[in-house]
Amino acid sequence: MLGVITATLLVAGSLWPEPRLELAWGVIVELLRLLPLILIVAVLAGWLAASELAQRFRGWLTSRPGRAILTASLIGAVTPVCGIASVPLVAALLRQGVPVAAAMAFWLSSPITDPGMLLLTAGILGWPFAAGKLLGAFLLGIGAGAVVQGICHWSPQTRWVRQEALEQDAPGSSDTGCRVHFLAESTATFLLVLRWLAFALTLEALVRSHLGDAGFIAMASVEGSWAVPLAVAIGGPLYIEGYAALPLLRSLIDMGLTPGAAMAFLISGAAISLYSALAVWSLVRPLMFVLYLVLGIAGALAAGWMTDLAGLMGSG
């Protein structure tokens, strides 16, 4: 069903309101470019499901929720795992009893930055801005995880996570059973990510093609504290790959965009964009999904306003 919806949206977007075959071609090219990442994620998910070392790691995470949230936030802030790629990894951990609070911490912190992004951000917008973004990702993960832990602490995991995300065949005890389980988990993960990634890329292309340049021009022209909410409103649904967004934001800052609005745009665009939100929606129930959006928006707003207050001006 999801494949049919994706194909329908892609065809409709490419033909209406005028023929734009480059839209469909762009989605296909981007999907092909991401195939190696999908394969890596699928293999990692299989390893998480079958490896004894992974089982000990999961046991360490499930022992104390606070430690799990802190670890998930730290790992998320420094690793290059995008939203949709986190689906099988988080699903495998949730099935083993890792708290949903730790999953939330990882979801919101992981897409925002990584070592390569940190260096590029520092080169384009300055080290204070880059360090602030890294700190914002880490604190957003911790804060979101703490809120979710407070809400979900006394509730069963099945109230917040979709049942299909928690279902898993029991692994065999023999080497053959482990290999079969590894292959089954890897194959299921590959197909899951491929379907959702194609859907996310299609939605992203449709939103971007209809928004055009008007939103960015408006974002640069707004002054005062309202610039940050506008940046979140534009950056949230419109995912722009972080490496491509940095030169654009540098130009917009030169045109008058506040650094806080730039920070809010980057954080919201990574953490709660259509690209990342679909990943969360595929695993959690609607109430937890709404909480994810609220926490992501609040975190992006706070990061933006704090950036302006701290004066983290980008340098050329």
Steps between C-alpha positions, in 0.01 A plus 500: 500500500778745589668430165178577313458828689861597429468425129172692477646807670812487284304477176252770605776734614691451177198581281308765701463797481745463209724218378824483705668170431811619682308465828455123456852460364643686801321266742626192314859627490494587870360158586775330300761717670373388840491127418844435656381661823185286496712188463726600788201571722340167408817308588533689827139425590562131434806512723302671777244222484741206498830598660586406857711815529198704395292322764746604772488858368122496514513366855723792600253746349194345663646485850454870582270734302701810591822348373323379187371853425842656557672238284241524221531881496879488487511233229231679303682834515825363357389232252380557140170310516213669316138472607377226270816294552434493874176302455645147501766580758253648747242228423755230581584669830136559593426132446769422756350730762703820458283781643302705250648807672846398378360449151355851508834642612671331207234600245528869581875528547633272226393675176626844608876466474801268470879551489507588130208739539667660802813584300307632201271709721804649672656588164186670367327643808782507757608280791271664760199421282621144429566429868162644591330271250679194642408600854142567391470150352632342820278706732194446280551125526540509878205735552268306272603169653440630851152628410402173334639298791292706743185443295551135404669369815188333641350391167571183301712544188215370282294809582752722319663274240320333211451128553656411166819682603530276806431171322797279431555134435702327767857441385632148478758387751730336243737671260261413217210654690698817561591527132140449394388760752768741378392460136130531583552815706731657241262427211196632686694809599618569146145483361360708787753781457472494121122546511502779758801673348338513157185645658697758699708610201184540292330717763817706542522562124134605481528742793822653372371545144187682616669714763756648264713793614221700662537340840873565519462864397231550766718331761788741432277808508337440841667671793482444874383194689251401230781398265563182700139367490482575128825308446354202687176521297701487176782271608275247675309363200769587245801275537812637332805276530726666756803535273287681241326718758816654646605714199136607459480611862832683472352704215178561690695618808679748275153616387385555858396158634574473872739221613224376729266455206776313315551272802126437533475423129783245513375326815134484400584399144707208624303385805132534400498527120277275294809290441552434872137515613400212275765289669349566841142456376585152371592385854287687754133558568337838418523644854875436517540642151329823607730515802800454269387796285435721801840423652677554169330835438561617858865397480554680168334817631706494819824441309424785264416753768798398713730537198388859451530573871850352512607692191633199307556701184625306200827604356586479132 
